[in-house]
Amino acid sequence: MKTVPLHQVHIRLGAKMVPFAGFEMPVRYSSDLDEHHTVRNNVGVFDVSHMGEFSVKGPKALDLIQKVSSNDASALYDGKVQYSYLPNATGGVVDDLLVYRIKEDDYMLVVNASNIEKDWNWIQSQNTEGVAMENLSDALCLFAVQGPNATATLQKLTSVDLPSMEYYTFQIGEMAGIADVVISATGYTGAGGFEIYVKNEDAEKMWDAIFEAGAEFGIKPVGLGARDTLRLEKGFCLYGNDIDDNTSPLEAGLGWVTKFSKDFINSENLKKQKEAGLTKKLVGFEMIDRGIPRGHYELCDADGGKLGEVTSGTQSPTLQKGIGMGYVPAAFSKPDTEIFVKVRDKLLKAKTVKLPFVKN
């Protein structure tokens, strides 16, 4: 089991540590509910240094990224970030990822912790032109500072004009007296904020500076428990739950980052699937009856016939009701369609809704 560089800091803060994606990670410091509301209403900090980062450089770097990813990376400009996924050859998803264009012929890919080795091997297997790749995952820490007061907190630490940064852009600058920090207007909570990439040797200095700057706002550390409820309220897919090697990205609602204006791995088959029409879709649903939908609970029709299963589910702290996502036949995917969640042999009523569950 690997640990993040600030492992001992989290222990000192009283975090409950759990195994996650091959790492021992903080799942909570106080309570999931308290940490969730801290991010939605104020500002919280996640240590997500388990995430993977790859450098991809050289004259053929863009060609390789275009080949292995679904989105059109040629639309990127210096300082722009793009959400994308790596399609496999059989119709599924190797991983979802972020693509950062640092400058021409110089990119950073940010991948899920559980897939670092798998993604590296997959991209290298497609790297027929010998593009220079470097796995930076063990050298970088990543802190997600999220919530309405994230900008005010971080602005104290940098001369970079944070309020003017558009969503899904980044700058490399000085923060907390540390040079060459990647300051990214991204996040996995839908609460606004920034993700801060810093070298391991500067991580504790950065962490301490962020908490000092956010003290007036009651800043708190936040664990993976609240990270999951926050991302689900926004309808963000979690790799391994809502998408995986066997799920169609089109059925998962990732058509918006599937650009058929270029050729990429398995693009022809995905195009045919789109043209033929999708037989099932990933939907969001809210509970009407009282109950919490959990992963792998059956989704049923009114007669108890199985439609699919819950891929992600929880009690929404913001809405104070059960919410979830799962794949259902296309006929059941229209918003306000009645479906049922099977909980201990009881059919509990729910309805499909348009994502996200929690609007801005």
C-alpha positions in Angstrom: 0.0 0.0 0.0 1.5 3.3 -1.1 1.2 6.5 0.9 1.0 10.2 -0.2 3.9 12.4 0.9 1.8 14.2 3.6 0.6 10.9 5.1 1.9 11.9 8.6 0.2 15.3 8.4 -3.2 13.6 7.8 -2.5 11.2 10.8 -1.8 14.2 13.0 -5.0 15.9 11.8 -6.9 12.8 13.0 -7.9 11.5 9.6 -9.4 8.0 9.3 -7.2 6.3 6.7 -8.5 3.7 4.3 -7.1 1.8 1.3 -8.1 3.4 -2.0 -6.6 2.8 -5.5 -3.5 1.2 -4.0 -2.9 4.1 -1.6 -3.7 4.7 2.1 -5.9 7.8 1.9 -7.9 10.0 4.3 -11.6 9.2 4.0 -12.7 11.7 6.6 -11.3 14.0 9.3 -14.5 15.0 11.1 -17.7 13.7 9.4 -18.6 13.3 5.8 -21.6 15.6 6.2 -19.6 18.4 7.8 -16.9 18.2 5.2 -19.4 18.1 2.4 -21.1 21.3 3.6 -17.7 22.9 4.2 -16.9 22.6 0.5 -20.4 23.5 -0.8 -20.7 26.6 1.4 -17.2 27.7 2.3 -13.7 26.2 1.5 -12.1 22.8 2.0 -8.8 21.1 0.9 -8.4 17.6 -0.5 -5.0 15.9 -0.7 -5.4 14.0 -4.0 -1.7 13.4 -4.5 -2.5 9.8 -5.4 -3.6 11.0 -8.9 -1.3 10.3 -11.8 0.5 12.8 -14.1 2.3 12.0 -17.3 4.4 14.5 -19.3 4.1 14.1 -23.1 6.5 16.1 -25.2 7.9 16.5 -28.7 6.8 17.2 -32.3 4.5 14.2 -32.4 3.0 14.7 -28.9 -0.3 16.1 -30.2 -0.6 13.2 -32.7 -0.3 10.7 -29.9 -2.8 12.4 -27.7 -5.2 12.7 -30.7 -4.9 9.0 -31.4 -5.4 7.8 -27.8 -8.0 10.3 -26.6 -11.6 11.0 -27.7 -11.7 14.8 -27.4 -10.1 17.1 -30.0 -6.8 18.2 -28.3 -5.9 20.4 -31.4 -8.5 22.9 -30.0 -6.2 23.4 -26.9 -4.1 26.5 -26.5 -1.4 27.3 -24.0 -2.9 27.3 -20.5 -6.1 25.4 -21.5 -7.3 22.1 -19.9 -9.6 19.6 -21.6 -11.7 16.7 -20.2 -11.4 13.6 -22.3 -11.2 9.8 -22.1 -9.0 7.0 -23.4 -11.2 4.6 -25.5 -10.1 1.0 -25.7 -10.3 -1.2 -28.8 -13.5 -3.0 -27.7 -15.9 -0.2 -27.1 -15.1 0.6 -23.5 -13.1 3.2 -21.6 -9.5 2.7 -20.4 -9.8 5.8 -18.2 -11.1 9.4 -18.2 -8.5 12.1 -17.9 -7.5 15.8 -18.1 -5.2 17.0 -20.9 -3.2 20.2 -20.1 -1.4 22.1 -22.9 1.6 23.8 -21.3 2.9 25.0 -24.6 3.2 23.7 -28.2 4.5 20.1 -28.2 4.4 20.0 -24.3 1.4 18.4 -22.5 0.5 17.0 -19.1 -2.1 14.2 -18.8 -3.8 13.7 -15.4 -5.2 10.2 -14.9 -6.9 8.3 -12.1 -4.8 6.8 -9.3 -6.1 3.3 -9.8 -5.1 3.4 -13.5 -1.7 4.9 -13.5 0.2 1.8 -14.6 -2.6 0.6 -16.9 -2.9 4.0 -18.6 0.9 4.3 -19.0 1.2 0.9 -20.6 -1.8 1.6 -22.9 -0.5 4.9 -24.1 3.0 3.5 -24.6 1.6 0.6 -26.6 0.2 3.2 -29.0 3.4 5.3 -29.0 4.7 4.1 -32.3 6.5 7.4 -33.1 8.6 7.4 -30.0 7.1 10.4 -28.3 9.0 11.4 -25.1 6.9 10.4 -22.1 7.7 10.8 -18.4 5.7 9.5 -15.5 5.6 12.4 -13.0 3.1 10.7 -10.6 5.6 10.0 -7.8 7.2 13.5 -7.9 4.1 15.7 -7.6 1.5 16.4 -4.9 -2.0 17.7 -5.8 -4.2 19.7 -3.5 -7.8 20.5 -4.5 -8.9 23.8 -2.8 -12.6 23.9 -3.4 -15.6 26.0 -2.4 -17.0 29.6 -2.7 -14.1 30.9 -0.6 -11.3 29.1 -2.4 -10.4 32.0 -4.6 -10.2 34.5 -1.7 -8.0 32.0 0.3 -5.5 31.3 -2.5 -5.3 34.9 -3.8 -3.5 35.8 -0.6 -0.7 33.5 -1.7 -0.1 34.5 -5.3 0.1 37.5 -7.7 -1.6 35.5 -10.4 -5.1 37.0 -10.9 -7.2 34.1 -9.8 -10.7 35.7 -10.3 -10.0 36.3 -14.0 -9.1 32.7 -14.7 -11.7 30.9 -16.7 -13.0 27.5 -15.8 -10.7 24.8 -17.3 -7.6 27.0 -17.7 -4.4 27.0 -15.7 -1.3 29.2 -15.1 2.2 28.3 -13.9 3.3 30.8 -11.3 4.6 31.5 -7.9 2.3 30.6 -4.9 3.2 30.7 -1.2 6.8 31.6 -2.2 7.1 28.4 -4.3 8.0 28.8 -7.9 6.5 26.8 -10.9 3.3 25.9 -9.2 0.5 24.7 -11.6 -2.6 26.6 -10.6 -5.6 25.0 -12.3 -9.2 26.3 -12.3 -10.5 22.8 -12.2 -12.0 20.4 -9.7 -14.3 17.4 -9.1 -16.8 19.0 -6.7 -18.8 21.5 -8.8 -18.2 24.0 -5.9 -15.6 26.1 -7.8 -12.0 26.5 -6.8 -8.5 25.4 -7.9 -6.3 22.4 -8.1 -2.7 23.0 -7.1 0.2 20.9 -8.5 3.4 21.2 -6.5 6.6 19.2 -6.2 6.8 16.8 -3.2 9.5 18.7 -1.5 7.3 21.9 -1.4 4.1 20.1 -0.5 4.0 20.6 3.3 5.0 24.3 2.9 2.1 24.7 0.4 -0.4 22.8 2.6 0.5 24.9 5.7 0.3 28.2 3.7 -3.2 27.3 2.3 -4.6 26.6 5.8 -3.1 29.8 7.2 -4.6 31.8 4.4 -8.0 30.1 4.8 -8.2 30.4 8.6 -10.5 33.4 8.5 -13.0 31.3 6.5 -12.8 28.3 8.7 -11.0 26.2 6.1 -11.0 22.4 6.8 -9.3 19.3 5.4 -11.7 17.1 3.5 -11.6 13.4 2.8 -12.6 11.0 0.0 -16.1 10.4 1.6 -17.2 14.0 1.0 -15.4 14.0 -2.4 -17.7 11.2 -3.5 -21.0 12.9 -2.4 -19.9 16.2 -3.9 -19.0 14.7 -7.3 -22.2 12.6 -7.4 -24.4 15.7 -6.7 -22.9 17.1 -9.9 -23.4 13.9 -11.9 -19.6 13.5 -12.5 -18.7 9.9 -13.5 -16.3 7.9 -11.3 -14.1 5.5 -13.1 -14.7 1.9 -11.8 -18.3 2.7 -10.9 -20.0 4.6 -13.7 -17.5 4.0 -16.5 -15.0 1.2 -17.0 -13.4 -1.1 -19.6 -16.8 -2.6 -20.5 -19.0 0.5 -20.6 -19.7 2.5 -23.7 -18.7 6.1 -23.4 -21.6 7.2 -25.5 -24.1 5.3 -23.2 -22.3 7.0 -20.3 -23.2 10.5 -21.7 -19.6 11.3 -22.8 -20.7 12.1 -26.4 -19.9 15.7 -25.7 -16.2 14.8 -25.5 -16.3 12.3 -28.4 -15.1 14.2 -31.5 -15.7 12.3 -34.7 -14.0 15.2 -36.6 -10.7 13.2 -36.2 -9.7 9.5 -36.1 -8.9 8.0 -32.7 -8.9 4.4 -31.3 -12.2 2.7 -32.0 -13.7 5.9 -33.4 -15.3 4.0 -36.4 -17.2 1.6 -34.1 -18.3 4.3 -31.7 -19.6 6.3 -34.7 -21.6 3.3 -35.9 -23.0 2.9 -32.4 -24.1 6.5 -32.3 -25.7 6.3 -35.8 -27.5 3.1 -34.8 -29.0 4.7 -31.7 -28.2 3.9 -28.1 -30.0 1.0 -26.5 -29.2 2.0 -22.9 -28.1 5.2 -21.1 -26.6 6.3 -17.9 -29.2 8.3 -16.0 -29.5 10.2 -12.8 -32.4 9.4 -10.5 -33.8 10.8 -7.2 -35.6 8.7 -4.6 -39.3 9.5 -4.1 -39.7 6.8 -1.4 -37.4 7.0 1.6 -34.2 5.0 1.1 -30.6 5.3 0.1 -29.6 3.7 -3.2 -26.2 1.9 -2.9 -23.9 0.6 -5.6 -25.1 -2.6 -7.4 -28.7 -2.4 -6.0 -31.1 -3.4 -8.8 -33.0 -0.8 -10.8 -36.4 -2.2 -11.8 -39.7 -1.4 -13.6 -43.0 -1.3 -11.7 -43.4 -5.1 -12.0 -40.0 -5.8 -10.5 -38.3 -6.6 -13.9 -34.6 -5.7 -13.8 -33.6 -2.7 -15.9 -30.0 -2.3 -14.6 -28.2 -1.5 -11.4 -27.0 1.4 -9.4 -23.5 2.4 -10.4 -23.2 5.3 -7.8 -25.6 6.2 -5.1 -25.8 8.1 -1.8 -27.9 10.3 0.5 -27.4 13.8 -0.9 -26.4 16.1 1.9 -27.6 19.2 -0.1 -30.9 17.8 -1.3 -31.5 15.6 1.8 -32.8 12.7 -0.3 -31.3 9.6 -1.9 -29.7 10.1 -5.4 -28.0 7.8 -7.8 -26.9 7.0 -11.3 -27.2 3.8 -13.3 -27.7 2.3 -16.8 -31.3 1.7 -17.9 -32.8 0.9 -21.3 -33.1 4.1 -23.5 -37.0 3.9 -23.2 -36.6 4.6 -19.4 -34.0 7.4 -19.7 -36.3 10.4 -20.3 -36.4 12.8 -17.2 -39.3 12.1 -14.8 -39.6 8.5 -15.8 -40.7 6.3 -12.9 -38.2 3.6 -11.9 -37.7 1.5 -8.7 -34.7 0.7 -6.6 -34.7 -2.8 -5.1 -33.7 -2.5 -1.4 -33.9 -5.7 0.6 -36.5 -7.2 -1.7 -38.7 -4.0 -1.5 -39.3 -1.8 -4.5 -38.7 1.8 -3.6 -40.0 4.4 -6.0 -37.6 6.9 -7.8 -37.7 9.1 -10.8 -35.1 9.9 -13.5 -33.8 13.5 -13.5 -31.6 15.7 -15.7 -28.1 15.9 -14.3 -26.6 17.6 -12.3 -28.7 16.9 -9.2 -27.5 20.1 -7.6 -27.6 23.2 -9.9 -25.2 26.1 -9.4 
